[in-house]
Amino acid sequence: MGRGKVEMRRIENKISRQVTFAKRRNGLLKKAYELSLLCDAEVALIIFSGRGRLFEFSSSSWFPGQIDLA
């Protein structure tokens, strides 16, 4: 038995929105780490919260070339 489809819309409850953000952020960071480890890929992840706080992950401390975020 699978999960039901979740309607993609803004979560109005401030506390629920923060909890969801924290859980999804941690899941995304974990997936980025796993991808870099399993596939020997260079991965960079930048997340800005609604308050403008920065969360980042990089599989390497140095990336050759330029990263285009556009």
PQR file with spaces between the fields and no chain letter, atoms N, CA, C, O and H, PARSE charges and radii, in Angstrom:
ATOM       1  N    MET     1       0.844   -1.165    0.000 -0.4000 1.5000
ATOM       2  CA   MET     1       0.000    0.000    0.000 -0.0000 2.0000
ATOM       3  C    MET     1       0.895    1.236    0.000  0.5500 1.7000
ATOM       4  O    MET     1       1.762    1.376    0.862 -0.5500 1.4000
ATOM       5  N    GLY     2       0.688    2.124   -0.958 -0.4000 1.5000
ATOM       6  CA   GLY     2       1.524    3.309   -1.091 -0.0000 2.0000
ATOM       7  C    GLY     2       0.904    4.533   -0.444  0.5500 1.7000
ATOM       8  O    GLY     2      -0.222    4.502    0.050 -0.5500 1.4000
ATOM       9  H    GLY     2      -0.016    2.010   -1.659  0.4000 1.0000
ATOM      10  N    ARG     3       1.650    5.575   -0.464 -0.4000 1.5000
ATOM      11  CA   ARG     3       1.164    6.838    0.077 -0.0000 2.0000
ATOM      12  C    ARG     3       0.247    7.522   -0.923  0.5500 1.7000
ATOM      13  O    ARG     3       0.337    7.291   -2.129 -0.5500 1.4000
ATOM      14  H    ARG     3       2.565    5.599   -0.866  0.4000 1.0000
ATOM      15  N    GLY     4      -0.618    8.350   -0.418 -0.4000 1.5000
ATOM      16  CA   GLY     4      -1.490    9.121   -1.292 -0.0000 2.0000
ATOM      17  C    GLY     4      -0.734   10.278   -1.910  0.5500 1.7000
ATOM      18  O    GLY     4       0.333   10.665   -1.435 -0.5500 1.4000
ATOM      19  H    GLY     4      -0.691    8.538    0.562  0.4000 1.0000
ATOM      20  N    LYS     5      -1.297   10.827   -2.971 -0.4000 1.5000
ATOM      21  CA   LYS     5      -0.670   11.957   -3.646 -0.0000 2.0000
ATOM      22  C    LYS     5      -0.827   13.207   -2.784  0.5500 1.7000
ATOM      23  O    LYS     5      -1.908   13.485   -2.265 -0.5500 1.4000
ATOM      24  H    LYS     5      -2.165   10.513   -3.357  0.4000 1.0000
ATOM      25  N    VAL     6       0.258   13.949   -2.639 -0.4000 1.5000
ATOM      26  CA   VAL     6       0.253   15.163   -1.838 -0.0000 2.0000
ATOM      27  C    VAL     6       0.059   16.363   -2.760  0.5500 1.7000
ATOM      28  O    VAL     6       0.774   16.512   -3.751 -0.5500 1.4000
ATOM      29  H    VAL     6       1.136   13.723   -3.061  0.4000 1.0000
ATOM      30  N    GLU     7      -0.894   17.204   -2.437 -0.4000 1.5000
ATOM      31  CA   GLU     7      -1.131   18.405   -3.225 -0.0000 2.0000
ATOM      32  C    GLU     7      -0.015   19.405   -2.929  0.5500 1.7000
ATOM      33  O    GLU     7       0.245   19.726   -1.769 -0.5500 1.4000
ATOM      34  H    GLU     7      -1.474   17.083   -1.632  0.4000 1.0000
ATOM      35  N    MET     8       0.639   19.893   -3.975 -0.4000 1.5000
ATOM      36  CA   MET     8       1.737   20.837   -3.811 -0.0000 2.0000
ATOM      37  C    MET     8       1.182   22.244   -3.654  0.5500 1.7000
ATOM      38  O    MET     8       0.748   22.861   -4.627 -0.5500 1.4000
ATOM      39  H    MET     8       0.427   19.632   -4.917  0.4000 1.0000
ATOM      40  N    ARG     9       1.198   22.733   -2.461 -0.4000 1.5000
ATOM      41  CA   ARG     9       0.772   24.097   -2.156 -0.0000 2.0000
ATOM      42  C    ARG     9       1.484   24.524   -0.891  0.5500 1.7000
ATOM      43  O    ARG     9       2.013   23.694   -0.152 -0.5500 1.4000
ATOM      44  H    ARG     9       1.550   22.232   -1.670  0.4000 1.0000
ATOM      45  N    ARG    10       1.493   25.814   -0.649 -0.4000 1.5000
ATOM      46  CA   ARG    10       2.173   26.365    0.527 -0.0000 2.0000
ATOM      47  C    ARG    10       1.480   25.891    1.795  0.5500 1.7000
ATOM      48  O    ARG    10       0.252   25.881    1.877 -0.5500 1.4000
ATOM      49  H    ARG    10       1.063   26.488   -1.249  0.4000 1.0000
ATOM      50  N    ILE    11       2.272   25.503    2.777 -0.4000 1.5000
ATOM      51  CA   ILE    11       1.734   25.103    4.076 -0.0000 2.0000
ATOM      52  C    ILE    11       1.478   26.379    4.868  0.5500 1.7000
ATOM      53  O    ILE    11       2.401   27.143    5.150 -0.5500 1.4000
ATOM      54  H    ILE    11       3.270   25.512    2.711  0.4000 1.0000
ATOM      55  N    GLU    12       0.232   26.597    5.219 -0.4000 1.5000
ATOM      56  CA   GLU    12      -0.148   27.849    5.880 -0.0000 2.0000
ATOM      57  C    GLU    12       0.274   27.894    7.346  0.5500 1.7000
ATOM      58  O    GLU    12       0.633   28.959    7.847 -0.5500 1.4000
ATOM      59  H    GLU    12      -0.518   25.976    4.990  0.4000 1.0000
ATOM      60  N    ASN    13       0.238   26.760    8.039 -0.4000 1.5000
ATOM      61  CA   ASN    13       0.626   26.716    9.447 -0.0000 2.0000
ATOM      62  C    ASN    13       2.136   26.892    9.559  0.5500 1.7000
ATOM      63  O    ASN    13       2.900   26.090    9.022 -0.5500 1.4000
ATOM      64  H    ASN    13      -0.054   25.895    7.631  0.4000 1.0000
ATOM      65  N    LYS    14       2.563   27.937   10.254 -0.4000 1.5000
ATOM      66  CA   LYS    14       3.982   28.307   10.344 -0.0000 2.0000
ATOM      67  C    LYS    14       4.833   27.191   10.954  0.5500 1.7000
ATOM      68  O    LYS    14       5.927   26.908   10.466 -0.5500 1.4000
ATOM      69  H    LYS    14       1.942   28.589   10.691  0.4000 1.0000
ATOM      70  N    ILE    15       4.338   26.562   12.011 -0.4000 1.5000
ATOM      71  CA   ILE    15       5.107   25.507   12.684 -0.0000 2.0000
ATOM      72  C    ILE    15       5.214   24.270   11.802  0.5500 1.7000
ATOM      73  O    ILE    15       6.288   23.681   11.680 -0.5500 1.4000
ATOM      74  H    ILE    15       3.449   26.792   12.408  0.4000 1.0000
ATOM      75  N    SER    16       4.098   23.875   11.185 -0.4000 1.5000
ATOM      76  CA   SER    16       4.117   22.722   10.281 -0.0000 2.0000
ATOM      77  C    SER    16       5.041   22.972    9.092  0.5500 1.7000
ATOM      78  O    SER    16       5.741   22.065    8.642 -0.5500 1.4000
ATOM      79  H    SER    16       3.226   24.353   11.284  0.4000 1.0000
ATOM      80  N    ARG    17       5.040   24.203    8.588 -0.4000 1.5000
ATOM      81  CA   ARG    17       5.904   24.564    7.463 -0.0000 2.0000
ATOM      82  C    ARG    17       7.373   24.434    7.854  0.5500 1.7000
ATOM      83  O    ARG    17       8.178   23.931    7.071 -0.5500 1.4000
ATOM      84  H    ARG    17       4.471   24.940    8.953  0.4000 1.0000
ATOM      85  N    GLN    18       7.727   24.880    9.053 -0.4000 1.5000
ATOM      86  CA   GLN    18       9.118   24.798    9.513 -0.0000 2.0000
ATOM      87  C    GLN    18       9.549   23.347    9.719  0.5500 1.7000
ATOM      88  O    GLN    18      10.668   22.972    9.368 -0.5500 1.4000
ATOM      89  H    GLN    18       7.073   25.288    9.689  0.4000 1.0000
ATOM      90  N    VAL    19       8.663   22.537   10.286 -0.4000 1.5000
ATOM      91  CA   VAL    19       8.969   21.118   10.503 -0.0000 2.0000
ATOM      92  C    VAL    19       9.178   20.419    9.167  0.5500 1.7000
ATOM      93  O    VAL    19      10.128   19.653    9.005 -0.5500 1.4000
ATOM      94  H    VAL    19       7.754   22.842   10.571  0.4000 1.0000
ATOM      95  N    THR    20       8.288   20.682    8.203 -0.4000 1.5000
ATOM      96  CA   THR    20       8.411   20.078    6.875 -0.0000 2.0000
ATOM      97  C    THR    20       9.697   20.520    6.199  0.5500 1.7000
ATOM      98  O    THR    20      10.383   19.707    5.580 -0.5500 1.4000
ATOM      99  H    THR    20       7.516   21.304    8.334  0.4000 1.0000
ATOM     100  N    PHE    21      10.031   21.799    6.309 -0.4000 1.5000
ATOM     101  CA   PHE    21      11.270   22.305    5.710 -0.0000 2.0000
ATOM     102  C    PHE    21      12.482   21.579    6.297  0.5500 1.7000
ATOM     103  O    PHE    21      13.366   21.146    5.557 -0.5500 1.4000
ATOM     104  H    PHE    21       9.474   22.460    6.812  0.4000 1.0000
ATOM     105  N    ALA    22      12.524   21.446    7.618 -0.4000 1.5000
ATOM     106  CA   ALA    22      13.668   20.807    8.275 -0.0000 2.0000
ATOM     107  C    ALA    22      13.810   19.348    7.847  0.5500 1.7000
ATOM     108  O    ALA    22      14.917   18.886    7.572 -0.5500 1.4000
ATOM     109  H    ALA    22      11.807   21.797    8.219  0.4000 1.0000
ATOM     110  N    LYS    23      12.693   18.620    7.789 -0.4000 1.5000
ATOM     111  CA   LYS    23      12.744   17.206    7.399 -0.0000 2.0000
ATOM     112  C    LYS    23      13.178   17.053    5.948  0.5500 1.7000
ATOM     113  O    LYS    23      14.025   16.217    5.634 -0.5500 1.4000
ATOM     114  H    LYS    23      11.793   18.995    8.012  0.4000 1.0000
ATOM     115  N    ARG    24      12.598   17.858    5.068 -0.4000 1.5000
ATOM     116  CA   ARG    24      12.942   17.760    3.647 -0.0000 2.0000
ATOM     117  C    ARG    24      14.364   18.231    3.379  0.5500 1.7000
ATOM     118  O    ARG    24      15.051   17.668    2.527 -0.5500 1.4000
ATOM     119  H    ARG    24      11.910   18.536    5.324  0.4000 1.0000
ATOM     120  N    ARG    25      14.813   19.256    4.095 -0.4000 1.5000
ATOM     121  CA   ARG    25      16.190   19.732    3.949 -0.0000 2.0000
ATOM     122  C    ARG    25      17.164   18.627    4.331  0.5500 1.7000
ATOM     123  O    ARG    25      18.119   18.355    3.603 -0.5500 1.4000
ATOM     124  H    ARG    25      14.255   19.713    4.788  0.4000 1.0000
ATOM     125  N    ASN    26      16.923   17.991    5.471 -0.4000 1.5000
ATOM     126  CA   ASN    26      17.814   16.912    5.909 -0.0000 2.0000
ATOM     127  C    ASN    26      17.804   15.744    4.931  0.5500 1.7000
ATOM     128  O    ASN    26      18.848   15.144    4.673 -0.5500 1.4000
ATOM     129  H    ASN    26      16.147   18.211    6.062  0.4000 1.0000
ATOM     130  N    GLY    27      16.638   15.419    4.386 -0.4000 1.5000
ATOM     131  CA   GLY    27      16.551   14.351    3.394 -0.0000 2.0000
ATOM     132  C    GLY    27      17.307   14.694    2.128  0.5500 1.7000
ATOM     133  O    GLY    27      17.977   13.839    1.549 -0.5500 1.4000
ATOM     134  H    GLY    27      15.791   15.907    4.596  0.4000 1.0000
ATOM     135  N    LEU    28      17.207   15.930    1.697 -0.4000 1.5000
ATOM     136  CA   LEU    28      17.903   16.379    0.494 -0.0000 2.0000
ATOM     137  C    LEU    28      19.417   16.376    0.699  0.5500 1.7000
ATOM     138  O    LEU    28      20.161   15.972   -0.194 -0.5500 1.4000
ATOM     139  H    LEU    28      16.663   16.625    2.167  0.4000 1.0000
ATOM     140  N    LEU    29      19.872   16.820    1.861 -0.4000 1.5000
ATOM     141  CA   LEU    29      21.303   16.789    2.171 -0.0000 2.0000
ATOM     142  C    LEU    29      21.827   15.362    2.198  0.5500 1.7000
ATOM     143  O    LEU    29      22.930   15.092    1.723 -0.5500 1.4000
ATOM     144  H    LEU    29      19.267   17.148    2.587  0.4000 1.0000
ATOM     145  N    LYS    30      21.032   14.441    2.759 -0.4000 1.5000
ATOM     146  CA   LYS    30      21.422   13.030    2.813 -0.0000 2.0000
ATOM     147  C    LYS    30      21.520   12.443    1.403  0.5500 1.7000
ATOM     148  O    LYS    30      22.459   11.705    1.100 -0.5500 1.4000
ATOM     149  H    LYS    30      20.136   14.661    3.146  0.4000 1.0000
ATOM     150  N    LYS    31      20.555   12.768    0.544 -0.4000 1.5000
ATOM     151  CA   LYS    31      20.580   12.265   -0.832 -0.0000 2.0000
ATOM     152  C    LYS    31      21.771   12.818   -1.601  0.5500 1.7000
ATOM     153  O    LYS    31      22.378   12.096   -2.391 -0.5500 1.4000
ATOM     154  H    LYS    31      19.792   13.367    0.789  0.4000 1.0000
ATOM     155  N    ALA    32      22.114   14.071   -1.388 -0.4000 1.5000
ATOM     156  CA   ALA    32      23.273   14.663   -2.068 -0.0000 2.0000
ATOM     157  C    ALA    32      24.547   13.940   -1.636  0.5500 1.7000
ATOM     158  O    ALA    32      25.414   13.655   -2.462 -0.5500 1.4000
ATOM     159  H    ALA    32      21.620   14.658   -0.746  0.4000 1.0000
ATOM     160  N    TYR    33      24.658   13.643   -0.337 -0.4000 1.5000
ATOM     161  CA   TYR    33      25.825   12.909    0.159 -0.0000 2.0000
ATOM     162  C    TYR    33      25.888   11.510   -0.445  0.5500 1.7000
ATOM     163  O    TYR    33      26.947   11.067   -0.890 -0.5500 1.4000
ATOM     164  H    TYR    33      23.954   13.874    0.335  0.4000 1.0000
ATOM     165  N    GLU    34      24.749   10.817   -0.459 -0.4000 1.5000
ATOM     166  CA   GLU    34      24.706    9.458   -1.002 -0.0000 2.0000
ATOM     167  C    GLU    34      25.074    9.437   -2.483  0.5500 1.7000
ATOM     168  O    GLU    34      25.808    8.557   -2.934 -0.5500 1.4000
ATOM     169  H    GLU    34      23.889   11.177   -0.098  0.4000 1.0000
ATOM     170  N    LEU    35      24.561   10.412   -3.239 -0.4000 1.5000
ATOM     171  CA   LEU    35      24.886   10.492   -4.661 -0.0000 2.0000
ATOM     172  C    LEU    35      26.376   10.677   -4.874  0.5500 1.7000
ATOM     173  O    LEU    35      26.965   10.030   -5.739 -0.5500 1.4000
ATOM     174  H    LEU    35      23.966   11.127   -2.873  0.4000 1.0000
ATOM     175  N    SER    36      26.990   11.555   -4.094 -0.4000 1.5000
ATOM     176  CA   SER    36      28.426   11.789   -4.242 -0.0000 2.0000
ATOM     177  C    SER    36      29.232   10.560   -3.862  0.5500 1.7000
ATOM     178  O    SER    36      30.252   10.268   -4.486 -0.5500 1.4000
ATOM     179  H    SER    36      26.511   12.081   -3.391  0.4000 1.0000
ATOM     180  N    LEU    37      28.786    9.843   -2.850 -0.4000 1.5000
ATOM     181  CA   LEU    37      29.508    8.664   -2.385 -0.0000 2.0000
ATOM     182  C    LEU    37      29.352    7.482   -3.344  0.5500 1.7000
ATOM     183  O    LEU    37      30.340    6.851   -3.720 -0.5500 1.4000
ATOM     184  H    LEU    37      27.957   10.080   -2.343  0.4000 1.0000
ATOM     185  N    LEU    38      28.118    7.185   -3.736 -0.4000 1.5000
ATOM     186  CA   LEU    38      27.852    6.010   -4.567 -0.0000 2.0000
ATOM     187  C    LEU    38      28.326    6.171   -5.999  0.5500 1.7000
ATOM     188  O    LEU    38      28.789    5.205   -6.606 -0.5500 1.4000
ATOM     189  H    LEU    38      27.316    7.697   -3.431  0.4000 1.0000
ATOM     190  N    CYS    39      28.220    7.366   -6.546 -0.4000 1.5000
ATOM     191  CA   CYS    39      28.537    7.589   -7.960 -0.0000 2.0000
ATOM     192  C    CYS    39      29.847    8.318   -8.180  0.5500 1.7000
ATOM     193  O    CYS    39      30.199    8.627   -9.319 -0.5500 1.4000
ATOM     194  H    CYS    39      27.843    8.150   -6.052  0.4000 1.0000
ATOM     195  N    ASP    40      30.571    8.597   -7.118 -0.4000 1.5000
ATOM     196  CA   ASP    40      31.834    9.325   -7.203 -0.0000 2.0000
ATOM     197  C    ASP    40      31.641   10.626   -7.993  0.5500 1.7000
ATOM     198  O    ASP    40      32.446   10.978   -8.855 -0.5500 1.4000
ATOM     199  H    ASP    40      30.286    8.346   -6.193  0.4000 1.0000
ATOM     200  N    ALA    41      30.549   11.326   -7.671 -0.4000 1.5000
ATOM     201  CA   ALA    41      30.201   12.563   -8.371 -0.0000 2.0000
ATOM     202  C    ALA    41      30.534   13.760   -7.492  0.5500 1.7000
ATOM     203  O    ALA    41      30.503   13.684   -6.264 -0.5500 1.4000
ATOM     204  H    ALA    41      29.895   11.041   -6.971  0.4000 1.0000
ATOM     205  N    GLU    42      30.850   14.860   -8.150 -0.4000 1.5000
ATOM     206  CA   GLU    42      31.044   16.125   -7.446 -0.0000 2.0000
ATOM     207  C    GLU    42      29.670   16.772   -7.295  0.5500 1.7000
ATOM     208  O    GLU    42      29.024   17.101   -8.290 -0.5500 1.4000
ATOM     209  H    GLU    42      30.875   14.922   -9.148  0.4000 1.0000
ATOM     210  N    VAL    43      29.229   16.951   -6.072 -0.4000 1.5000
ATOM     211  CA   VAL    43      27.884   17.459   -5.812 -0.0000 2.0000
ATOM     212  C    VAL    43      27.979   18.702   -4.939  0.5500 1.7000
ATOM     213  O    VAL    43      28.720   18.735   -3.957 -0.5500 1.4000
ATOM     214  H    VAL    43      29.754   16.684   -5.263  0.4000 1.0000
ATOM     215  N    ALA    44      27.212   19.724   -5.317 -0.4000 1.5000
ATOM     216  CA   ALA    44      27.098   20.927   -4.501 -0.0000 2.0000
ATOM     217  C    ALA    44      25.618   21.241   -4.340  0.5500 1.7000
ATOM     218  O    ALA    44      24.854   21.180   -5.303 -0.5500 1.4000
ATOM     219  H    ALA    44      26.610   19.697   -6.115  0.4000 1.0000
ATOM     220  N    LEU    45      25.218   21.575   -3.116 -0.4000 1.5000
ATOM     221  CA   LEU    45      23.827   21.870   -2.820 -0.0000 2.0000
ATOM     222  C    LEU    45      23.766   23.131   -1.976  0.5500 1.7000
ATOM     223  O    LEU    45      24.441   23.235   -0.952 -0.5500 1.4000
ATOM     224  H    LEU    45      25.839   21.624   -2.334  0.4000 1.0000
ATOM     225  N    ILE    46      22.961   24.078   -2.405 -0.4000 1.5000
ATOM     226  CA   ILE    46      22.781   25.332   -1.669 -0.0000 2.0000
ATOM     227  C    ILE    46      21.294   25.500   -1.408  0.5500 1.7000
ATOM     228  O    ILE    46      20.489   25.434   -2.336 -0.5500 1.4000
ATOM     229  H    ILE    46      22.412   23.993   -3.236  0.4000 1.0000
ATOM     230  N    ILE    47      20.924   25.716   -0.151 -0.4000 1.5000
ATOM     231  CA   ILE    47      19.529   25.897    0.230 -0.0000 2.0000
ATOM     232  C    ILE    47      19.423   27.176    1.051  0.5500 1.7000
ATOM     233  O    ILE    47      20.196   27.388    1.985 -0.5500 1.4000
ATOM     234  H    ILE    47      21.579   25.769    0.604  0.4000 1.0000
ATOM     235  N    PHE    48      18.464   28.023    0.698 -0.4000 1.5000
ATOM     236  CA   PHE    48      18.155   29.208    1.491 -0.0000 2.0000
ATOM     237  C    PHE    48      16.776   29.016    2.104  0.5500 1.7000
ATOM     238  O    PHE    48      15.821   28.688    1.400 -0.5500 1.4000
ATOM     239  H    PHE    48      17.836   27.850   -0.060  0.4000 1.0000
ATOM     240  N    SER    49      16.672   29.218    3.406 -0.4000 1.5000
ATOM     241  CA   SER    49      15.385   29.109    4.082 -0.0000 2.0000
ATOM     242  C    SER    49      14.550   30.352    3.800  0.5500 1.7000
ATOM     243  O    SER    49      15.026   31.305    3.183 -0.5500 1.4000
ATOM     244  H    SER    49      17.448   29.485    3.977  0.4000 1.0000
ATOM     245  N    GLY    50      13.310   30.333    4.255 -0.4000 1.5000
ATOM     246  CA   GLY    50      12.431   31.488    4.099 -0.0000 2.0000
ATOM     247  C    GLY    50      12.963   32.720    4.802  0.5500 1.7000
ATOM     248  O    GLY    50      12.669   33.846    4.403 -0.5500 1.4000
ATOM     249  H    GLY    50      12.923   29.560    4.756  0.4000 1.0000
ATOM     250  N    ARG    51      13.738   32.509    5.839 -0.4000 1.5000
ATOM     251  CA   ARG    51      14.344   33.623    6.584 -0.0000 2.0000
ATOM     252  C    ARG    51      15.686   34.051    6.009  0.5500 1.7000
ATOM     253  O    ARG    51      16.317   34.980    6.512 -0.5500 1.4000
ATOM     254  H    ARG    51      13.977   31.594    6.163  0.4000 1.0000
ATOM     255  N    GLY    52      16.120   33.367    4.946 -0.4000 1.5000
ATOM     256  CA   GLY    52      17.378   33.726    4.307 -0.0000 2.0000
ATOM     257  C    GLY    52      18.589   33.011    4.879  0.5500 1.7000
ATOM     258  O    GLY    52      19.723   33.347    4.539 -0.5500 1.4000
ATOM     259  H    GLY    52      15.607   32.612    4.537  0.4000 1.0000
ATOM     260  N    ARG    53      18.365   32.028    5.744 -0.4000 1.5000
ATOM     261  CA   ARG    53      19.486   31.273    6.305 -0.0000 2.0000
ATOM     262  C    ARG    53      20.027   30.296    5.263  0.5500 1.7000
ATOM     263  O    ARG    53      19.262   29.686    4.517 -0.5500 1.4000
ATOM     264  H    ARG    53      17.443   31.755    6.020  0.4000 1.0000
ATOM     265  N    LEU    54      21.338   30.156    5.219 -0.4000 1.5000
ATOM     266  CA   LEU    54      22.018   29.335    4.224 -0.0000 2.0000
ATOM     267  C    LEU    54      22.343   27.958    4.777  0.5500 1.7000
ATOM     268  O    LEU    54      22.852   27.827    5.890 -0.5500 1.4000
ATOM     269  H    LEU    54      21.960   30.652    5.825  0.4000 1.0000
ATOM     270  N    PHE    55      22.042   26.926    3.985 -0.4000 1.5000
ATOM     271  CA   PHE    55      22.449   25.550    4.273 -0.0000 2.0000
ATOM     272  C    PHE    55      23.168   25.056    3.034  0.5500 1.7000
ATOM     273  O    PHE    55      22.689   25.252    1.917 -0.5500 1.4000
ATOM     274  H    PHE    55      21.629   27.033    3.081  0.4000 1.0000
ATOM     275  N    GLU    56      24.304   24.422    3.219 -0.4000 1.5000
ATOM     276  CA   GLU    56      25.090   24.012    2.062 -0.0000 2.0000
ATOM     277  C    GLU    56      25.728   22.652    2.268  0.5500 1.7000
ATOM     278  O    GLU    56      25.952   22.209    3.394 -0.5500 1.4000
ATOM     279  H    GLU    56      24.693   24.263    4.126  0.4000 1.0000
ATOM     280  N    PHE    57      26.015   21.999    1.139 -0.4000 1.5000
ATOM     281  CA   PHE    57      26.742   20.732    1.125 -0.0000 2.0000
ATOM     282  C    PHE    57      27.606   20.727   -0.120  0.5500 1.7000
ATOM     283  O    PHE    57      27.166   21.145   -1.191 -0.5500 1.4000
ATOM     284  H    PHE    57      25.833   22.360    0.224  0.4000 1.0000
ATOM     285  N    SER    58      28.820   20.261    0.018 -0.4000 1.5000
ATOM     286  CA   SER    58      29.652   20.013   -1.152 -0.0000 2.0000
ATOM     287  C    SER    58      30.469   18.760   -0.889  0.5500 1.7000
ATOM     288  O    SER    58      30.969   18.541    0.214 -0.5500 1.4000
ATOM     289  H    SER    58      29.177   19.922    0.888  0.4000 1.0000
ATOM     290  N    SER    59      30.591   17.949   -1.922 -0.4000 1.5000
ATOM     291  CA   SER    59      31.333   16.695   -1.782 -0.0000 2.0000
ATOM     292  C    SER    59      32.835   16.931   -1.865  0.5500 1.7000
ATOM     293  O    SER    59      33.624   16.032   -1.573 -0.5500 1.4000
ATOM     294  H    SER    59      30.184   18.127   -2.818  0.4000 1.0000
ATOM     295  N    SER    60      33.227   18.123   -2.256 -0.4000 1.5000
ATOM     296  CA   SER    60      34.633   18.464   -2.372 -0.0000 2.0000
ATOM     297  C    SER    60      34.809   19.905   -1.913  0.5500 1.7000
ATOM     298  O    SER    60      33.894   20.718   -2.046 -0.5500 1.4000
ATOM     299  H    SER    60      32.586   18.853   -2.493  0.4000 1.0000
ATOM     300  N    SER    61      35.959   20.217   -1.383 -0.4000 1.5000
ATOM     301  CA   SER    61      36.202   21.590   -0.949 -0.0000 2.0000
ATOM     302  C    SER    61      36.634   22.474   -2.119  0.5500 1.7000
ATOM     303  O    SER    61      36.748   23.691   -1.971 -0.5500 1.4000
ATOM     304  H    SER    61      36.703   19.557   -1.275  0.4000 1.0000
ATOM     305  N    TRP    62      36.872   21.864   -3.275 -0.4000 1.5000
ATOM     306  CA   TRP    62      37.312   22.625   -4.436 -0.0000 2.0000
ATOM     307  C    TRP    62      36.639   22.089   -5.685  0.5500 1.7000
ATOM     308  O    TRP    62      36.683   20.886   -5.943 -0.5500 1.4000
ATOM     309  H    TRP    62      36.780   20.876   -3.395  0.4000 1.0000
ATOM     310  N    PHE    63      36.019   22.957   -6.461 -0.4000 1.5000
ATOM     311  CA   PHE    63      35.388   22.564   -7.720 -0.0000 2.0000
ATOM     312  C    PHE    63      36.127   23.224   -8.872  0.5500 1.7000
ATOM     313  O    PHE    63      36.265   24.447   -8.893 -0.5500 1.4000
ATOM     314  H    PHE    63      35.983   23.934   -6.252  0.4000 1.0000
ATOM     315  N    PRO    64      36.609   22.435   -9.837 -0.5600 1.5000
ATOM     316  CA   PRO    64      37.234   23.051  -11.004  0.2800 2.0000
ATOM     317  C    PRO    64      36.187   23.738  -11.860  0.5500 1.7000
ATOM     318  O    PRO    64      35.078   23.226  -12.015 -0.5500 1.4000
ATOM     319  N    GLY    65      36.516   24.858  -12.402 -0.4000 1.5000
ATOM     320  CA   GLY    65      35.572   25.570  -13.259 -0.0000 2.0000
ATOM     321  C    GLY    65      34.614   26.427  -12.452  0.5500 1.7000
ATOM     322  O    GLY    65      34.808   26.649  -11.257 -0.5500 1.4000
ATOM     323  H    GLY    65      37.416   25.274  -12.276  0.4000 1.0000
ATOM     324  N    GLN    66      33.588   26.899  -13.120 -0.4000 1.5000
ATOM     325  CA   GLN    66      32.629   27.812  -12.514 -0.0000 2.0000
ATOM     326  C    GLN    66      31.297   27.100  -12.354  0.5500 1.7000
ATOM     327  O    GLN    66      30.891   26.323  -13.219 -0.5500 1.4000
ATOM     328  H    GLN    66      33.430   26.719  -14.091  0.4000 1.0000
ATOM     329  N    ILE    67      30.618   27.367  -11.244 -0.4000 1.5000
ATOM     330  CA   ILE    67      29.291   26.808  -11.021 -0.0000 2.0000
ATOM     331  C    ILE    67      28.267   27.851  -11.443  0.5500 1.7000
ATOM     332  O    ILE    67      28.258   28.963  -10.914 -0.5500 1.4000
ATOM     333  H    ILE    67      30.947   27.998  -10.542  0.4000 1.0000
ATOM     334  N    ASP    68      27.400   27.501  -12.395 -0.4000 1.5000
ATOM     335  CA   ASP    68      26.380   28.412  -12.900 -0.0000 2.0000
ATOM     336  C    ASP    68      25.067   28.093  -12.205  0.5500 1.7000
ATOM     337  O    ASP    68      24.509   27.013  -12.401 -0.5500 1.4000
ATOM     338  H    ASP    68      27.407   26.598  -12.825  0.4000 1.0000
ATOM     339  N    LEU    69      24.565   29.023  -11.392 -0.4000 1.5000
ATOM     340  CA   LEU    69      23.321   28.803  -10.652 -0.0000 2.0000
ATOM     341  C    LEU    69      22.099   29.308  -11.400  0.5500 1.7000
ATOM     342  O    LEU    69      20.987   29.222  -10.880 -0.5500 1.4000
ATOM     343  H    LEU    69      25.018   29.901  -11.232  0.4000 1.0000
ATOM     344  N    ALA    70      22.275   29.830  -12.601 -0.4000 1.5000
ATOM     345  CA   ALA    70      21.138   30.397  -13.346 -0.0000 2.0000
ATOM     346  C    ALA    70      20.268   29.356  -13.960  0.5500 1.7000
ATOM     347  O    ALA    70      19.278   29.685  -14.614 -0.5500 1.4000
ATOM     348  H    ALA    70      23.179   29.900  -13.023  0.4000 1.0000
